[in-house]
């Protein structure tokens, strides 16, 4: 049994919300890679993590989404290692006794076009995973993926650390908004990630919370893994170089019961969500538990 199961209790775990927009609220300028703030503005990064802990998050991510040598070309291996380790340390310091799942994002390269070889991609993911593991992460979250082949390489690399590995894809393409950018469907992804040895599979970003329950259900029906769900706060209103989300926290959290029913093991928010969204999710979970105490206590 995966070590991940030791983290999972009888009810859904509430994760954190968006990081990018929260860092922007702290002064991160457009075009600046957020991960670099681990070194230049660590106190602001820690402040974001702490805001989610205080809101009720049980799982905190790290500000390391792009910190691999393919996504951050030109940054030295030494600096990347420091960025990753520091990212874990900042979330760990803010987390108290909460879990810290270290974030690993896509490489930004496409295997199918020959932008990068499988060996180079694997090496990039492995270096980041080892740095995050050495920094003291409880688990590794490979997130916002679109390509099954890339995600498989990332899972294979991350598993070498011995930590639990979760992998999450971004949906929102196709007529049904149920495919990734490369056309992959939930069923194929769930089967492929279970076969690759992932400890959990899920969905984040992409489609908003209104459409994520159906994807969650399809993932649950296609594998035996725990399900990670972290959707956007509805659809964005794009204004120039920025996106604005108008969904209020209470409306976002109103979908919690449906997500739990659909099989979500972890629930949080992605783009457009804030600590107030986490607080609303915690409240929704509590209200649901009070309305069905026998089910929660069984």
Secondary structure, 3 states (H helix, E strand, C coil): CCHHHHCCCCCCEECCCCCHHHHHHCCCCCCCCHHHHHHHCHHHHHHHHHHHHHHCCCEECCCCCCCCCCCCCCCCHHHHHHHHHHHHHHHHHHHCCCEEEEEECCCCCCCCCCCCCHHHHHHHHHHHHHHHHHCCCCEEEEEEECCHHHHHHHHHHHHCCCCEEEEEECCCECCCCCECCCCCEHHHHHHHHHHHCCCEEEEEEEEEHHHHHHHHHHHHHHCCCEEEEEEECCCCEEECCEEECCCCHHHHHCCHHHHHHHCCCEEEECCCCCHHHHHHHHHHHHHHHHHCHHHHHC
